[in-house]
């Protein structure tokens, strides 16, 4: 039997570290699901921030159903999918189109924020602002992730992405590739004087927030990213 996952407080998206996350989920019996969907290869270049989330959650396979109780590119549990209106598209997320899955994800994002995907939202740079900016039916928007202006400075847009990552890599002394890796995270942590374990959690975020001069609440949102971008423009 596949597992349907219900949050103790509200519906929540699935992520790869869900079983050990502080956001504990309650397991209940669910519907039988077919097993054996072929995994699609990860896209070389994600089109939007939701593609980056899907690349992390499901290797970018929007039709995946492995029988583990989570479905589709963004790994919805059945209660989440149905609770946010997915039934108008399909019974399960993996049976719906990519735009339909993103539309439901945006509904989840409005209610729960990026924390509905606690691990992959951080890896993908998902924020409320850039997630809702995507037009799922045209595939446009939400994926800029920080750009530079004519003077070469970062645009302070609160969006994590290649340009911001490159500036961060330059700051922490890493190869400038525009992709934020575990090694980059460890270098950032060493720069901030915290344990370099490659896991960007509240301790690392608070240290970063103190460094860039914003409220140290341990939550990395668009305000933290804007402060970071302003800081990087000043020091680089």
Secondary structure, 3 states (H helix, E strand, C coil): CCEEEEECCCCCCCCCCHHHCCCCEEEEECCCCCCCCCCCCCCCCCCCHHHHHHHHHHCCCCCCCCCCCEECCCCEEHHHHHHCCHHHCCCCHHHCCHHHHHHHHHHHHHHHCHHHHCCHHHHHCCCHHHHHHCECCCCECCCCCCCECCCCCECCCCCCCHHHHHHHHHHHCCCCCCCCCHHHHHHHHHHHCCCCCCCCCHHHHHHHHHHHCCCCCCCCCHHHHHHHHHHHHHHC
